[in-house]
Amino acid sequence: MRGELATAELGDRLRAALEPTLAAGEELRGACVASQVGLFKGRQVAIGVTADRLIVQGMNRKFEPDGAPTSLAPEQIAQASAEGAGGGWPDIGAAIMDRAAVTLKLRTTTGERLKLTMMRGTGPLGGLGGGEDQRHGFEALGTWFAEHAAAE
């Protein structure tokens, strides 16, 4: 029962962590949880998807915001790849939509590197991967990359 409760709460907790970062009138299209790994640390993050940007917000174990969010408009992403999908954004959108788990690697125009690993939240173990809210956010992320690749 506790696993079901945690899955049902995931979307609410992600929205609570991300909504304070939204601009007036900006809509959150989807949100998913990911792990971010770096050279000396790893942490849990919420990835928020809006029409014009991605928001990466660090979170503590209670799913509360931890630190300043990173906001990424398409023009601020210098390079992106997903599980060997290459550097082209159309490939990344398709790779995210097609896989059960993805490691998304981003390099910004300022040189910052983000390595984000997330599960789709579907299949036999979907509830353990975040369930329906995670799946919706995961798909919103794939759609965002596909839309912005088409705009280039």
C-alpha positions in Angstrom: 0.0 0.0 0.0 2.8 2.4 0.8 4.3 2.0 -2.7 0.9 3.0 -4.3 0.6 6.0 -2.0 4.1 7.2 -2.9 3.3 6.8 -6.6 0.1 8.7 -6.3 1.9 11.5 -4.4 4.8 11.8 -6.9 3.1 14.2 -9.3 1.9 16.4 -6.4 5.4 16.6 -4.9 7.1 17.3 -8.2 4.6 20.1 -9.0 5.1 21.6 -5.5 8.8 21.7 -6.1 8.6 23.2 -9.6 5.6 25.6 -9.5 7.5 28.3 -7.5 10.0 28.5 -10.4 7.4 29.2 -13.1 7.0 32.7 -14.5 3.5 34.3 -14.5 1.3 32.6 -17.0 3.8 29.8 -17.6 2.3 26.3 -17.7 4.0 23.1 -16.5 3.4 20.5 -19.3 5.0 17.7 -17.3 7.4 16.8 -14.6 9.5 13.7 -13.8 12.1 12.7 -11.3 15.6 11.8 -12.2 19.0 11.2 -10.6 21.7 13.6 -11.4 25.3 12.3 -11.2 28.4 14.4 -11.1 32.1 13.9 -10.4 31.8 13.8 -6.6 28.0 13.7 -5.9 24.7 12.5 -6.9 21.3 13.8 -6.1 17.6 13.6 -6.9 16.1 16.2 -9.2 12.8 17.2 -10.6 12.7 18.0 -14.3 9.9 20.4 -15.3 8.9 20.8 -18.9 7.2 24.1 -20.1 6.6 25.2 -23.6 9.8 27.3 -23.7 12.3 25.7 -21.2 13.3 22.9 -19.0 13.7 23.4 -15.3 16.0 21.2 -13.3 15.3 21.5 -9.6 17.4 19.7 -7.0 15.3 18.0 -4.3 16.0 16.5 -0.9 14.8 13.1 0.3 11.4 14.6 1.2 11.0 15.9 -2.4 11.4 19.5 -1.2 13.4 22.0 -3.3 17.1 21.9 -2.6 19.2 24.7 -4.1 18.6 27.0 -7.0 16.9 25.6 -10.1 18.6 25.5 -13.5 16.5 26.9 -16.3 17.3 25.8 -19.8 15.8 27.4 -22.9 16.6 25.6 -26.2 19.2 28.1 -27.2 21.1 27.5 -24.0 21.6 23.8 -24.8 24.8 23.5 -26.8 24.8 19.7 -27.0 22.5 16.9 -26.0 22.5 13.1 -26.2 20.4 10.3 -24.8 21.7 6.7 -24.5 23.8 6.8 -27.6 21.1 8.6 -29.7 23.7 11.1 -30.9 23.7 14.8 -30.8 20.7 15.6 -32.9 17.6 16.7 -31.1 15.1 14.7 -33.2 17.0 11.6 -32.2 16.9 12.5 -28.5 13.1 13.0 -28.6 12.6 9.6 -30.2 15.1 7.9 -27.8 13.3 9.3 -24.8 9.9 8.3 -26.1 11.1 4.8 -27.0 13.0 3.6 -23.9 12.0 2.4 -20.4 15.0 4.3 -18.9 17.2 7.0 -20.3 20.4 8.8 -19.4 20.1 12.3 -20.8 23.4 14.2 -21.1 23.3 18.0 -21.7 26.0 20.6 -22.1 24.9 24.2 -21.8 26.3 27.2 -23.7 28.1 28.2 -20.5 29.9 24.8 -20.3 27.8 23.3 -17.5 27.2 19.5 -17.9 24.2 17.7 -16.7 23.8 13.9 -16.6 20.2 12.9 -15.8 19.0 9.3 -15.5 15.3 8.6 -15.4 12.7 5.8 -15.8 9.6 6.0 -17.9 7.3 4.6 -15.2 5.7 2.0 -17.3 5.7 -1.8 -17.7 5.6 -4.5 -15.0 7.6 -2.4 -12.6 6.1 0.9 -13.6 4.9 1.8 -10.1 8.4 1.5 -8.8 9.6 3.9 -11.5 7.0 6.6 -10.7 3.9 5.4 -12.4 1.6 7.5 -14.5 2.8 10.9 -13.4 6.4 9.9 -14.2 5.4 8.5 -17.6 3.5 11.7 -18.4 6.6 13.9 -17.5 9.0 11.6 -19.3 6.8 11.9 -22.5 6.6 15.6 -22.1 10.4 15.8 -22.0 10.6 13.7 -25.2 8.0 15.9 -27.0 9.9 19.1 -25.9 13.1 17.9 -27.6 11.2 16.8 -30.7 9.3 20.2 -30.9 12.4 22.3 -30.5 14.4 20.2 -33.0 11.7 20.8 -35.6 11.8 24.6 -34.9 15.6 24.8 -35.7 
